[in-house]
Amino acid sequence: MPINGIVQPEVIPVDERLRLRKYDGDYSFALPWYQDEELVYLVDGKREPYTMEKLGQMYRYLDQIGELYFIEVLEGGSYVPVGDVTFWQNDMPVVIGEKRYRGHGLGRKVVAALVERGRELGYDRMYVNEIYDYNTASKRCFESAGFRAYEKTQAGERYCCIVSNEHIDEFLRIC
């Protein structure tokens, strides 16, 4: 379900080979991503692989709180899902599920595209609820898109990005 009162695009082009495709209820291809204990640890802080039932619960929940997208890469003339992201003002969990695509800047491009979406929607700031201390790749990804840590949590930090230029001074005071 899109953000209340906002029409969720079917596709958000990120670049010539990367796009975000609106969640359509089909997620069976994503189960292997969430069986990877390393990925699950980065996402949940636990190493317990997902079942199909748990994966469905997660996607249904995320689809209720924001705009849920699959991250797709153009391969051989067709788009292939390689991860997922949920976008709303208060959080933006990004998962690059396909290992061969991790560490190549896809997450950074996705975050930058969604910050621009937030700007278009009139958000003055956007947040990431928590990035675990040990998830240095996610920290670098969000920091490269302008997010800054503003609050310590038990396991990591919360991040904020000022989207509107009129709030930059306030942002610099809290960071």
C-alpha positions as CSV (number, residue, x, y, z in Angstrom):
1,M,0.0,0.0,0.0
2,P,1.5,3.4,-0.9
3,I,2.0,6.2,1.5
4,N,-1.4,7.6,2.6
5,G,-2.7,10.0,-0.1
6,I,0.3,9.5,-2.4
7,V,0.2,7.5,-5.7
8,Q,3.0,5.0,-5.7
9,P,4.8,4.8,-9.1
10,E,4.9,1.5,-10.8
11,V,8.5,2.1,-11.7
12,I,11.1,4.6,-10.5
13,P,14.0,4.7,-13.0
14,V,17.3,5.0,-11.1
15,D,19.7,4.9,-14.1
16,E,19.9,3.2,-17.5
17,R,20.4,-0.2,-15.9
18,L,18.7,0.1,-12.5
19,R,15.1,0.7,-11.5
20,L,12.7,0.2,-8.6
21,R,9.6,-1.8,-9.4
22,K,6.5,-1.6,-7.2
23,Y,5.8,-4.6,-5.1
24,D,3.2,-6.8,-6.7
25,G,2.7,-9.6,-4.2
26,D,5.1,-12.0,-5.9
27,Y,8.2,-12.5,-3.7
28,S,9.2,-16.2,-4.0
29,F,12.4,-15.3,-5.9
30,A,13.5,-13.4,-2.8
31,L,13.6,-16.3,-0.4
32,P,17.2,-17.3,-1.1
33,W,18.3,-13.7,-0.2
34,Y,16.7,-14.1,3.2
35,Q,18.2,-17.6,3.8
36,D,21.7,-16.0,3.7
37,E,22.6,-15.8,7.4
38,E,25.1,-13.0,6.8
39,L,22.4,-10.8,5.1
40,V,19.8,-11.6,7.8
41,Y,22.3,-10.6,10.4
42,L,22.9,-7.2,8.7
43,V,19.1,-6.7,8.4
44,D,17.8,-8.2,11.7
45,G,20.8,-8.6,14.0
46,K,20.1,-12.3,14.1
47,R,21.3,-15.2,12.0
48,E,18.0,-17.0,11.7
49,P,17.1,-17.6,8.0
50,Y,13.6,-16.7,6.9
51,T,10.9,-19.2,6.0
52,M,8.5,-18.4,3.1
53,E,5.9,-17.6,5.7
54,K,8.1,-15.1,7.6
55,L,9.1,-13.5,4.3
56,G,5.5,-13.0,3.3
57,Q,4.8,-11.5,6.7
58,M,7.7,-9.1,6.3
59,Y,6.6,-8.0,2.8
60,R,3.0,-7.6,3.8
61,Y,4.0,-5.4,6.8
62,L,6.4,-3.3,4.7
63,D,3.8,-2.8,2.0
64,Q,1.4,-1.4,4.7
65,I,3.8,1.2,6.1
66,G,5.4,2.6,2.9
67,E,6.2,2.2,-0.7
68,L,7.7,-1.3,-1.2
69,Y,9.9,-1.8,-4.3
70,F,12.1,-4.5,-5.7
71,I,15.5,-3.3,-6.9
72,E,16.0,-4.5,-10.5
73,V,19.0,-4.6,-12.7
74,L,18.9,-4.9,-16.5
75,E,20.5,-8.2,-17.6
76,G,20.4,-9.5,-21.1
77,G,17.5,-7.2,-22.1
78,S,15.3,-8.1,-19.0
79,Y,15.1,-6.6,-15.6
80,V,16.0,-9.0,-12.8
81,P,15.2,-8.4,-9.1
82,V,18.4,-8.2,-6.9
83,G,17.0,-6.6,-3.7
84,D,14.3,-4.7,-2.1
85,V,13.7,-1.3,-0.4
86,T,10.8,0.3,1.5
87,F,10.4,4.0,1.3
88,W,8.7,6.3,3.8
89,Q,9.8,9.4,5.6
90,N,10.7,7.6,8.8
91,D,12.8,4.8,7.5
92,M,14.3,3.3,4.3
93,P,15.5,-0.3,4.7
94,V,17.6,-1.3,1.6
95,V,18.6,-4.9,1.0
96,I,20.8,-6.0,-1.9
97,G,19.9,-9.7,-1.8
98,E,22.0,-11.0,-4.7
99,K,25.6,-11.2,-3.4
100,R,27.2,-10.5,-6.7
101,Y,25.6,-7.0,-6.7
102,R,26.7,-6.0,-3.2
103,G,29.5,-3.5,-2.9
104,H,28.9,-2.0,-6.4
105,G,27.1,1.2,-5.5
106,L,23.5,0.0,-6.2
107,G,22.4,0.8,-2.7
108,R,23.8,4.3,-2.9
109,K,22.0,4.9,-6.2
110,V,18.7,3.6,-4.8
111,V,19.0,5.8,-1.7
112,A,19.9,8.9,-3.8
113,A,16.8,8.2,-6.0
114,L,14.5,7.9,-3.0
115,V,15.9,11.1,-1.4
116,E,14.9,12.8,-4.6
117,R,11.5,11.2,-4.3
118,G,11.2,12.6,-0.8
119,R,12.2,16.0,-2.0
120,E,9.5,15.8,-4.7
121,L,6.9,14.8,-2.1
122,G,7.8,17.9,-0.1
123,Y,9.6,16.2,2.8
124,D,11.9,18.5,4.7
125,R,13.9,15.6,6.2
126,M,14.1,11.8,6.0
127,Y,15.2,9.2,8.5
128,V,16.7,5.8,8.9
129,N,15.5,4.2,12.1
130,E,18.6,2.2,12.9
131,I,21.8,1.0,11.3
132,Y,23.7,-1.5,13.4
133,D,27.2,-0.6,14.4
134,Y,28.7,-3.5,12.6
135,N,26.9,-2.7,9.3
136,T,29.6,-0.4,7.9
137,A,28.5,-0.8,4.3
138,S,25.0,0.5,5.1
139,K,26.5,3.4,7.1
140,R,28.7,4.4,4.2
141,C,25.8,4.0,1.7
142,F,23.5,6.4,3.6
143,E,26.3,8.8,4.6
144,S,27.2,9.1,0.9
145,A,23.6,10.2,0.2
146,G,23.7,12.9,2.9
147,F,22.4,11.1,5.9
148,R,24.1,11.8,9.3
149,A,23.9,9.9,12.6
150,Y,22.0,11.9,15.1
151,E,21.2,9.5,17.9
152,K,22.8,6.4,19.4
153,T,20.6,3.3,19.9
154,Q,21.4,0.1,21.8
155,A,22.8,-1.6,18.8
156,G,23.7,1.2,16.4
157,E,22.6,4.7,15.4
158,R,19.6,6.6,13.9
159,Y,20.2,8.7,10.8
160,C,18.7,11.8,9.3
161,C,19.0,13.6,6.0
162,I,17.8,17.1,5.5
163,V,16.0,17.2,2.1
164,S,15.0,20.8,2.2
165,N,17.7,23.5,2.1
166,E,15.8,25.7,4.5
167,H,16.5,23.2,7.4
168,I,20.3,22.8,6.8
169,D,21.3,25.0,9.8
170,E,19.2,22.9,12.1
171,F,20.6,19.7,10.7
172,L,24.1,20.9,11.2
173,R,23.3,21.7,14.9
174,I,22.0,18.2,15.7
175,C,24.7,16.3,13.9
